[in-house]
Amino acid sequence: KELNKTFKTTVGNGKFYLYNHFGSTLADNLLSKIRYLAKACSVDFVILDHLHMALSSIGDEHTNDERKLIDYTVSKLRTLVEETGIGLILVSHLRRLEGNRDHTDGAVTSLAHLRGSHALAQLSDTVIGFERNQQSESESNIMYARVLKNRWLGDTGIASQLIYNSE
């Protein structure tokens, strides 16, 4: 009963929309879908999970270069956010680090680790990185949320830790 009540007051309330693009989509098509959700459905927030999968076709009419395609799309997304007033949470993967350590081994995230284009950092108001050491015997269940950019306040650093409880 408690789960059903929670469902009906959140994702089951008729105000939650899912668009499954199943892999890649053209950047302009994606922008049109988000504009429709913002204007016709009056959504407040859009979660785009994740940018690189949505643009994996890389054969877009604008460019065949991943970095340029990300630049184009992120710039258009920023314009769309300003036009519609929606909040956009954009999930992006991190690039692989050189050496033996990466973000799943507890490496600290930074803006320089964003994959593909620095437009992600430049055009965002806030950037939050997540990191955890999956190999740690004592902390493999702890993920840190690190604020990498905060346009409005400037405060950065570890914001929180999330603890996974398997029970």
Secondary structure, DSSP 8 states (H G I E B T S, - for coil): -HHHHHHHHTTTSS--------S---HHHHHHHHHHHHHTS--SEEEE--HHHHTTT---TT-S-HHHHHHHHHHHHHHHHHHH--EEEE---B---SSS--TTBT----GGGBSS-THHHHH-SEEEEEE-BTT-TTTTTEEEEEEEEETTT---EEEEEEE----
